[in-house]
Amino acid sequence: MFEFINKIFKNKRLTEEEKISIIELVHTEESFINPRELIAEQERQKRAQKKVEKKAWISYVSPPVRLNDNFTRQIEEVVGALFERLCAIVDVELKKKRKNIKHMKYERYYYHVTAFDEIYRLSREVVYSFYRQDNMHPEAFFSYDLQAMLSRDIQKILTQEVDAYRKNLPFPDEETRIKFGLTQFGTKIVWWDPSGMLRDKQIFDGIEMAYFDQLRKRATRFTEVPSVMAHCLGKYADLMQIVLHDLEDGSIKWKIKPNNYFRKYFHLPLDDDRIWAETFRLPADLYLLSENMIRREVEGLRVLPEEESLQNLQKYLPDETFLKIQTYLSQKVELELDYQAISALRNVNKTVWHEAANLLISQPLERINGLLREVAEDPDLKKIATKVIKQSEDSDKRIIFIFLMEKAALPVAKALQKERDGFIHPTRQADYQQLLLDENLLMESLPELLNDCTQPVRREIKLDTALITASHSALDTIIDMVDTYLSEEKADEGLDAALSLNFFAEIEMSQAAEQSEAESVVSTSVSATVTIIEEPENPHSEQEPEHMQFFKQLVAGNGISLDDFKEHAKNKGKLHQAYLTELNEVLYEIFDDQVLVISQQQVIIEEDFMEEMRGWIDG
């Protein structure tokens, strides 16, 4: 193909421009085969591109009409899209009637009003009404000039188009919400529901919502607590329903002359005879009474003066209606406020900390656990904790709030410190102090940790089994020597008895010294970490029935005197220290600890093992 083109260039004298055009024409094999189709396709693409690059309708709008708008980016895009859509529809409809939208003008005094300006105003008002939440009918936005320029059939088509477009308008972004005063839910900010939570959740029906919208703004901060506002507005709606019910009752004679007031609030027809005047204060008066019903139930809240409102209601309401309102106001309100709502109410009145203390007093300990972290960070902790400690009968709650005060470095009275010391076991004072210093303390587990501090620390005694075995062998050797000595001196009984007594006295003294030395070694091993060596089997296992009988007597008598124990050991032919060691070895295999000790000239069972000994002996 390129050889063919070269032949053309050689045989004919062509300029450089002609050569370039030929090369562009023969860009592909298909175009070279049928160049006319290629030219036609290029022309079609050019016409399509011209249609795409057609001048936008927005460019025909007068600059003053557009420059006077303070749009957000989102509003500008939405208004522009609706304007282009409406202009396209009007252009098509006018062309059917042999007219042109560019020539549609209306004489207004000394200047001409174009259709573009009026359609742009229509688009702007429709979008503005949607984000202002006016919910007006689209026909209300048609100006007189636009109605004069467009026929009724075209106006109906635009109305239908506006309705369809308004249903699909985008959700307002942050900039649009700020401009139109909308909440994060896209609802309008009103004084009684600034967050929009109540309106978004649709807690109230349409009629009640109309009551609320007609309320004039009051100087109250209840609006910051949605849960409290829901109670107030619910009571207000009940009072309005009482008035509405009596208003529709023809048998009740009203005290005031008819006017258009109740038509505005109760949607009554214009010719209704039950419409009354001089009641412009009705919503404010009824809401004040309903709000006071809630304020009376919260300790620490100031009740607003309501005498003037009652006088106003009594002035223009029938006696029957006024009596019903008073009966309703005397009812007791059941409030269930959580700790977050009570904390928010403190912005209304700082003394609402009383209600927080009442909540902590009334709730069981299990439900308070989840609130302890918030209570510990509460700026009114001292006041709340003091009231809970004084009025709560639960000792666990009192100790918890004493702990919270100490952890927050708040002053604690000496009486409370004494109560705390009586609650915390002496052996657990160090653990309690450690809890106070712990910065990562889990408040949810605080009751369990404080309960652990009430239990004594269980002593752990680790015996040096090697030392015990060596002492045991030495004791057996001494006993054998004594038996041999007694058998050789059997003839002289009196002398033997005297010598035996002296000898035994010396043995006891030596054993006492040895025992004191062993106890010092054992006490040293308690403070140090010593690896426990497995003890060999008890060589006196055959004497366990005799041991058991003695253990029963020991448990039954809560111990035995040292003299009786020495006499008992003597009957067994053993020294009392050796016999005590033997008994402890038998018990060590059961309780893994030393059980029998000598205290105040008595052989007793350690207090920690008394109940375990009883259970073991009983079976």
BELRANOR-V393968 format. One record per pair of residues at least 6 apart in sequence whose C-alpha atoms are under 8 Angstrom apart, sorted by sequence separation. I is the first residue (numbers start at 1). J is the second residue. D is the distance in Angstrom with one decimal. If there is no record, write none. Layout:
i=I j=J d=D
i=I j=J d=D
This chain:
i=25 j=31 d=6.7
i=26 j=32 d=4.8
i=31 j=37 d=7.5
i=94 j=100 d=5.9
i=106 j=112 d=5.5
i=107 j=113 d=6.4
i=129 j=135 d=6.6
i=177 j=183 d=6.6
i=182 j=188 d=4.5
i=183 j=189 d=5.8
i=189 j=195 d=7.0
i=190 j=196 d=7.9
i=193 j=199 d=7.4
i=222 j=228 d=6.7
i=223 j=229 d=6.0
i=246 j=252 d=6.9
i=262 j=268 d=6.9
i=263 j=269 d=6.4
i=295 j=301 d=5.8
i=346 j=352 d=5.3
i=375 j=381 d=6.5
i=392 j=398 d=7.0
i=405 j=411 d=7.3
i=406 j=412 d=7.0
i=435 j=441 d=7.2
i=490 j=496 d=6.9
i=554 j=560 d=6.3
i=569 j=575 d=6.0
i=570 j=576 d=7.3
i=587 j=593 d=7.6
i=588 j=594 d=6.1
i=597 j=603 d=5.7
i=598 j=604 d=6.3
i=25 j=32 d=6.8
i=31 j=38 d=5.8
i=94 j=101 d=6.6
i=105 j=112 d=6.0
i=106 j=113 d=5.0
i=129 j=136 d=7.1
i=177 j=184 d=7.5
i=181 j=188 d=6.3
i=182 j=189 d=5.3
i=189 j=196 d=6.5
i=222 j=229 d=6.0
i=263 j=270 d=6.9
i=268 j=275 d=7.8
i=295 j=302 d=6.9
i=296 j=303 d=6.5
i=345 j=352 d=6.6
i=346 j=353 d=6.9
i=405 j=412 d=7.1
i=489 j=496 d=6.1
i=569 j=576 d=5.2
i=587 j=594 d=7.3
i=588 j=595 d=7.5
i=596 j=603 d=6.7
i=597 j=604 d=5.7
i=105 j=113 d=5.4
i=106 j=114 d=6.4
i=147 j=155 d=7.5
i=180 j=188 d=8.0
i=181 j=189 d=5.8
i=188 j=196 d=7.2
i=295 j=303 d=5.9
i=314 j=322 d=6.2
i=360 j=368 d=6.7
i=389 j=397 d=7.4
i=424 j=432 d=7.7
i=587 j=595 d=6.8
i=596 j=604 d=5.8
i=597 j=605 d=6.5
i=26 j=35 d=8.0
i=91 j=100 d=6.6
i=105 j=114 d=4.4
i=177 j=186 d=7.2
i=187 j=196 d=6.1
i=313 j=322 d=7.0
i=343 j=352 d=7.8
i=388 j=397 d=7.7
i=389 j=398 d=4.8
i=566 j=575 d=7.3
i=585 j=594 d=8.0
i=596 j=605 d=4.8
i=597 j=606 d=6.9
i=9 j=19 d=7.5
i=25 j=35 d=7.0
i=91 j=101 d=5.4
i=104 j=114 d=6.0
i=105 j=115 d=6.0
i=260 j=270 d=7.3
i=342 j=352 d=7.0
i=343 j=353 d=7.6
i=388 j=398 d=6.9
i=402 j=412 d=7.4
i=486 j=496 d=7.2
i=566 j=576 d=5.1
i=569 j=579 d=6.2
i=584 j=594 d=5.9
i=595 j=605 d=5.7
i=596 j=606 d=6.2
i=90 j=101 d=7.0
i=103 j=114 d=7.9
i=104 j=115 d=5.6
i=183 j=194 d=7.2
i=184 j=195 d=7.6
i=185 j=196 d=6.6
i=292 j=303 d=5.9
i=342 j=353 d=7.6
i=565 j=576 d=6.9
i=584 j=595 d=6.3
i=595 j=606 d=5.5
i=102 j=114 d=7.9
i=126 j=138 d=7.0
i=183 j=195 d=5.9
i=184 j=196 d=7.6
i=185 j=197 d=7.8
i=187 j=199 d=7.4
i=263 j=275 d=6.5
i=292 j=304 d=6.5
i=389 j=401 d=7.0
i=584 j=596 d=6.2
i=102 j=115 d=7.7
i=183 j=196 d=5.7
i=187 j=200 d=7.2
i=262 j=275 d=5.3
i=342 j=355 d=6.9
i=343 j=356 d=7.6
i=388 j=401 d=7.6
i=389 j=402 d=7.7
i=583 j=596 d=7.8
i=101 j=115 d=7.0
i=102 j=116 d=8.0
i=172 j=186 d=6.6
i=261 j=275 d=6.4
i=262 j=276 d=6.3
i=342 j=356 d=6.3
i=402 j=416 d=7.2
i=486 j=500 d=7.7
i=595 j=609 d=6.8
i=126 j=141 d=7.0
i=171 j=186 d=7.1
i=185 j=200 d=6.7
i=258 j=273 d=6.8
i=260 j=275 d=5.8
i=261 j=276 d=6.0
i=262 j=277 d=7.9
i=125 j=141 d=6.5
i=258 j=274 d=6.7
i=259 j=275 d=5.3
i=260 j=276 d=6.5
i=261 j=277 d=5.6
i=288 j=304 d=7.7
i=385 j=401 d=5.5
i=580 j=596 d=7.4
i=258 j=275 d=4.9
i=259 j=276 d=4.6
i=260 j=277 d=6.7
i=261 j=278 d=8.0
i=289 j=306 d=6.8
i=339 j=356 d=6.6
i=385 j=402 d=7.4
i=258 j=276 d=3.7
i=259 j=277 d=4.6
i=261 j=279 d=7.1
i=288 j=306 d=7.1
i=402 j=420 d=7.5
i=432 j=450 d=7.6
i=122 j=141 d=5.9
i=257 j=276 d=5.6
i=258 j=277 d=5.5
i=261 j=280 d=7.3
i=122 j=142 d=6.3
i=139 j=159 d=6.6
i=192 j=212 d=7.8
i=256 j=276 d=6.3
i=257 j=277 d=6.1
i=289 j=309 d=7.8
i=339 j=359 d=7.8
i=385 j=405 d=7.3
i=122 j=143 d=7.7
i=138 j=159 d=5.9
i=212 j=233 d=7.5
i=256 j=277 d=6.6
i=288 j=309 d=7.7
i=399 j=420 d=6.4
i=432 j=453 d=6.7
i=58 j=80 d=7.2
i=244 j=266 d=7.2
i=256 j=278 d=7.4
i=431 j=453 d=7.0
i=190 j=213 d=7.7
i=286 j=309 d=7.7
i=382 j=405 d=6.7
i=138 j=162 d=6.9
i=250 j=274 d=7.9
i=285 j=309 d=4.9
i=381 j=405 d=7.4
i=399 j=423 d=7.8
i=429 j=453 d=7.7
i=58 j=83 d=7.4
i=118 j=143 d=7.2
i=138 j=163 d=7.2
i=192 j=217 d=7.9
i=285 j=310 d=7.5
i=428 j=453 d=5.5
i=57 j=83 d=8.0
i=58 j=84 d=6.9
i=191 j=217 d=6.2
i=211 j=237 d=7.3
i=248 j=274 d=7.1
i=424 j=450 d=8.0
i=428 j=454 d=7.4
i=57 j=84 d=6.1
i=118 j=145 d=7.3
i=119 j=146 d=7.4
i=247 j=274 d=6.4
i=285 j=312 d=7.8
i=353 j=380 d=6.9
i=357 j=384 d=5.0
i=361 j=388 d=6.0
i=428 j=455 d=7.6
i=56 j=84 d=7.6
i=118 j=146 d=5.9
i=198 j=226 d=7.0
i=285 j=313 d=7.5
i=356 j=384 d=7.0
i=357 j=385 d=7.3
i=360 j=388 d=7.2
i=376 j=404 d=6.3
i=382 j=410 d=7.1
i=425 j=453 d=6.3
i=428 j=456 d=6.6
i=87 j=116 d=7.4
i=194 j=223 d=6.8
i=197 j=226 d=7.3
i=208 j=237 d=6.0
i=211 j=240 d=8.0
i=407 j=436 d=5.2
i=424 j=453 d=5.6
i=425 j=454 d=5.0
i=427 j=456 d=5.7
i=428 j=457 d=6.7
i=57 j=87 d=6.9
i=192 j=222 d=8.0
i=193 j=223 d=5.9
i=194 j=224 d=7.5
i=353 j=383 d=7.5
i=354 j=384 d=6.9
i=357 j=387 d=6.4
i=358 j=388 d=7.7
i=361 j=391 d=7.5
i=406 j=436 d=7.3
i=407 j=437 d=7.5
i=424 j=454 d=4.8
i=425 j=455 d=6.2
i=426 j=456 d=7.5
i=427 j=457 d=5.8
i=115 j=146 d=6.7
i=192 j=223 d=5.2
i=193 j=224 d=7.9
i=281 j=312 d=7.9
i=282 j=313 d=7.3
i=353 j=384 d=6.5
i=357 j=388 d=5.9
i=361 j=392 d=5.8
i=423 j=454 d=6.1
i=424 j=455 d=7.9
i=425 j=456 d=5.8
i=87 j=119 d=7.2
i=113 j=145 d=7.5
i=191 j=223 d=6.9
i=198 j=230 d=7.3
i=339 j=371 d=7.6
i=365 j=397 d=7.1
i=376 j=408 d=7.7
i=86 j=119 d=7.3
i=193 j=226 d=7.2
i=403 j=436 d=7.6
i=115 j=149 d=7.2
i=83 j=119 d=6.6
i=126 j=162 d=7.6
i=130 j=166 d=7.2
i=193 j=229 d=7.9
i=293 j=329 d=6.8
i=297 j=333 d=6.9
i=547 j=583 d=7.2
i=562 j=598 d=7.6
i=83 j=120 d=5.7
i=192 j=229 d=7.3
i=279 j=316 d=7.2
i=278 j=316 d=7.6
i=297 j=335 d=7.3
i=563 j=601 d=7.9
i=565 j=603 d=7.3
i=106 j=145 d=6.6
i=127 j=166 d=7.5
i=290 j=329 d=7.5
i=294 j=333 d=7.0
i=562 j=601 d=5.2
i=83 j=123 d=5.6
i=126 j=166 d=7.7
i=289 j=329 d=7.4
i=293 j=333 d=7.1
i=561 j=601 d=6.2
i=562 j=602 d=4.7
i=79 j=120 d=7.9
i=82 j=123 d=6.0
i=131 j=172 d=7.5
i=561 j=602 d=4.3
i=562 j=603 d=5.9
i=106 j=148 d=7.6
i=540 j=582 d=7.9
i=544 j=586 d=8.0
i=560 j=602 d=5.7
i=561 j=603 d=6.0
i=80 j=123 d=8.0
i=106 j=149 d=6.6
i=559 j=602 d=6.9
i=560 j=603 d=5.3
i=79 j=123 d=5.7
i=105 j=149 d=7.0
i=559 j=603 d=5.6
i=560 j=604 d=6.6
i=79 j=124 d=5.7
i=104 j=149 d=6.7
i=541 j=586 d=8.0
i=559 j=604 d=4.4
i=240 j=286 d=7.5
i=400 j=446 d=7.6
i=558 j=604 d=6.8
i=559 j=605 d=6.6
i=239 j=286 d=6.7
i=301 j=348 d=7.9
i=302 j=349 d=7.5
i=400 j=447 d=6.9
i=538 j=585 d=7.3
i=558 j=605 d=7.4
i=79 j=127 d=6.5
i=132 j=180 d=6.1
i=301 j=349 d=6.0
i=538 j=586 d=6.9
i=78 j=127 d=7.4
i=131 j=180 d=6.6
i=300 j=349 d=7.2
i=236 j=286 d=6.2
i=300 j=350 d=7.8
i=301 j=351 d=6.9
i=400 j=450 d=7.7
i=554 j=604 d=7.7
i=555 j=605 d=7.8
i=214 j=265 d=7.5
i=236 j=287 d=5.3
i=239 j=290 d=7.9
i=300 j=351 d=4.7
i=301 j=352 d=6.2
i=396 j=447 d=7.6
i=467 j=518 d=7.9
i=65 j=117 d=6.8
i=75 j=127 d=7.5
i=299 j=351 d=7.9
i=300 j=352 d=4.7
i=236 j=289 d=8.0
i=299 j=352 d=6.2
i=300 j=353 d=7.4
i=133 j=187 d=7.9
i=211 j=265 d=6.4
i=233 j=287 d=7.5
i=236 j=290 d=5.4
i=298 j=352 d=7.3
i=300 j=354 d=6.2
i=61 j=116 d=5.4
i=62 j=117 d=6.4
i=133 j=188 d=7.0
i=210 j=265 d=7.3
i=232 j=287 d=7.5
i=235 j=290 d=5.3
i=236 j=291 d=8.0
i=299 j=354 d=6.0
i=300 j=355 d=7.2
i=555 j=610 d=7.8
i=60 j=116 d=6.5
i=61 j=117 d=5.3
i=132 j=188 d=7.3
i=235 j=291 d=7.9
i=299 j=355 d=5.5
i=233 j=290 d=7.5
i=298 j=355 d=6.4
i=58 j=116 d=7.8
i=232 j=290 d=5.7
i=464 j=522 d=6.9
i=555 j=613 d=7.5
i=57 j=116 d=7.7
i=61 j=120 d=7.4
i=207 j=266 d=7.9
i=232 j=291 d=5.2
i=463 j=522 d=6.2
i=555 j=614 d=6.9
i=255 j=315 d=7.5
i=256 j=316 d=5.7
i=462 j=522 d=7.4
i=93 j=154 d=7.0
i=232 j=293 d=7.9
i=255 j=316 d=5.3
i=256 j=317 d=8.0
i=461 j=522 d=8.0
i=464 j=525 d=7.5
i=232 j=294 d=6.6
i=254 j=316 d=7.2
i=255 j=317 d=6.3
i=463 j=525 d=7.3
i=515 j=577 d=7.8
i=231 j=294 d=7.3
i=254 j=317 d=6.3
i=255 j=318 d=6.2
i=462 j=525 d=6.6
i=90 j=154 d=7.1
i=254 j=318 d=5.2
i=462 j=526 d=5.8
i=253 j=318 d=6.5
i=461 j=526 d=5.6
i=512 j=577 d=7.7
i=552 j=617 d=6.9
i=228 j=294 d=7.9
i=252 j=318 d=7.1
i=460 j=526 d=7.3
i=464 j=530 d=7.9
i=511 j=577 d=7.2
i=551 j=617 d=7.9
i=216 j=283 d=7.8
i=465 j=532 d=7.4
i=466 j=533 d=7.7
i=508 j=575 d=7.4
i=215 j=283 d=5.9
i=216 j=284 d=6.9
i=252 j=320 d=7.8
i=462 j=530 d=7.2
i=464 j=532 d=7.0
i=465 j=533 d=6.3
i=89 j=158 d=7.8
i=214 j=283 d=7.6
i=215 j=284 d=6.6
i=463 j=532 d=7.2
i=464 j=533 d=7.6
i=465 j=534 d=7.6
i=548 j=617 d=7.9
i=373 j=443 d=5.6
i=462 j=532 d=7.0
i=465 j=535 d=6.2
i=372 j=443 d=5.8
i=373 j=444 d=7.5
i=86 j=158 d=6.8
i=211 j=283 d=7.8
i=372 j=444 d=6.7
i=370 j=443 d=8.0
i=369 j=443 d=7.2
i=370 j=444 d=5.8
i=86 j=161 d=7.8
i=246 j=321 d=6.6
i=369 j=444 d=5.0
i=369 j=445 d=7.4
i=369 j=446 d=7.8
i=243 j=321 d=6.6
i=369 j=447 d=7.7
i=242 j=321 d=7.2
i=242 j=324 d=7.5
i=82 j=165 d=7.6
i=242 j=325 d=7.4
i=239 j=325 d=6.7
i=239 j=328 d=7.9
i=78 j=169 d=7.6
i=479 j=574 d=7.7
i=74 j=172 d=7.8
i=74 j=173 d=7.4
i=75 j=176 d=7.4
i=74 j=176 d=7.1
i=72 j=175 d=6.7
i=475 j=578 d=7.1
i=72 j=176 d=6.3
i=472 j=578 d=7.9
i=72 j=179 d=8.0
i=227 j=337 d=7.7
i=228 j=341 d=7.7
i=227 j=341 d=7.1
i=225 j=341 d=6.4
i=225 j=344 d=6.3
i=224 j=344 d=7.3
i=225 j=345 d=6.9
i=222 j=345 d=7.4
i=221 j=347 d=7.6
i=222 j=348 d=6.9
i=221 j=348 d=5.7
i=220 j=348 d=7.8
i=463 j=593 d=7.9
i=462 j=593 d=7.4
i=461 j=593 d=6.3
i=460 j=593 d=7.8
i=461 j=594 d=7.3
i=458 j=608 d=7.8
